[in-house]
Each structure stands twice: as C-alpha cells, then as structure tokens.
Amino acid sequence: MEKTSKWAVPLAVFGLGSLGVLAMSDLGLQGLDWLSRRFQEAPERIQEWNEAAQRELDRIQLALNRVAETLEAAQ
C-alpha cells in the first residue's frame, strides 16, 4: 500500500497539469466551447424529457385505470 500512496499525489498533479495543458490548446478550447453550449441547452432538453416522461406516465396511469375498472366490473 505504501508504494501506491507514494505515487498518488505526483500522478494527481501530473494528471491535473495535463488537463490544464489540454484545456489551453486549440482542441481543448473547442472541447470546452462544445461543453459550454451543451450545458446551455441542458435545461431545455431536460424540460423536453420531463414532458415526454409525464405524457408516458399519464398514458400508463390511464391504462391501469382501465384495467382496474375492468377488474371491478368482473367482480
């Protein structure tokens, strides 16, 4: 275990430094721009998903209500 903890901090620093260099490169900046645009679109997409999920839940509830009515009528 001692060898693992001995290398953990230097590897973490190296990894964070590498991410910093990547973020400052042209490709990294393009990636950050893409990510920023996706975060800006996220609330709209989440709202669309919520609405679609609610419609599906309403449809399932309607089907369950029909099954319950059929079972009550059969008794």
N, C-alpha and C positions, 0 to 999 in steps of 0.2 A: 504494500500500500504506500510505502514511503516514496517509491520511485514515481508513482502516479501523481501524488500531491506535489512532488518536487517539480514536475513539468507542467502542472495545471496553469499556474499563473503566467509563465512565459508563453505558453501556447494561446492562452486567452488574449494576452496583449498583442501577440503576433496576428491572431485572427481579427481582432478589432482594428488593428492598424491596416490590415489588408482590406477590410471592408471600407475604411476611410479612403484608401487609395482608389479603390474601385468606384466609390461614390463620386470622386472628383474627376474621374476620367469621362470622356465623351459618352461612352457606352453606359457608364454608371449614371451620369446625369440624365440620359434618355430614359433609363430604367426608373429613376426617381420621378421624372416627369410623368411617365406612364402610370406609376403607382399613385401619384397625386391625383391624376384625372380619375382613376378608378375609385379612389376614396370620395371624390366629389360626386360621383354617380351613385355611390352606395346607398344613400338614403332613398333615392327614387327606386332603385332595384329592390331594396328591402320592402318598401311600401307596395310595389307590384307583387312581390312574393306573398306578402301578408294578405293582400286582397284575393289572390288566387287560392291561397290556403283557406281563407274564410269561406269562399264560394264552395270549395270542395267539402269543408266541414258542414256547411248548410245542406249540401246535397246528401251527404251521409246521414245527417240528422233526419231529413225528410224520409229517406228510405227506411231508417229504423222506426220512425213513427208509423209508417205504413205497415211494417212487419208487426208492430205492437197492436195496431188496430185489427189486423187480420187474426192474430192470436186471440185477442179479446172476443172477436166475433165468433171464433170457433168454439169457445168455451160455453 
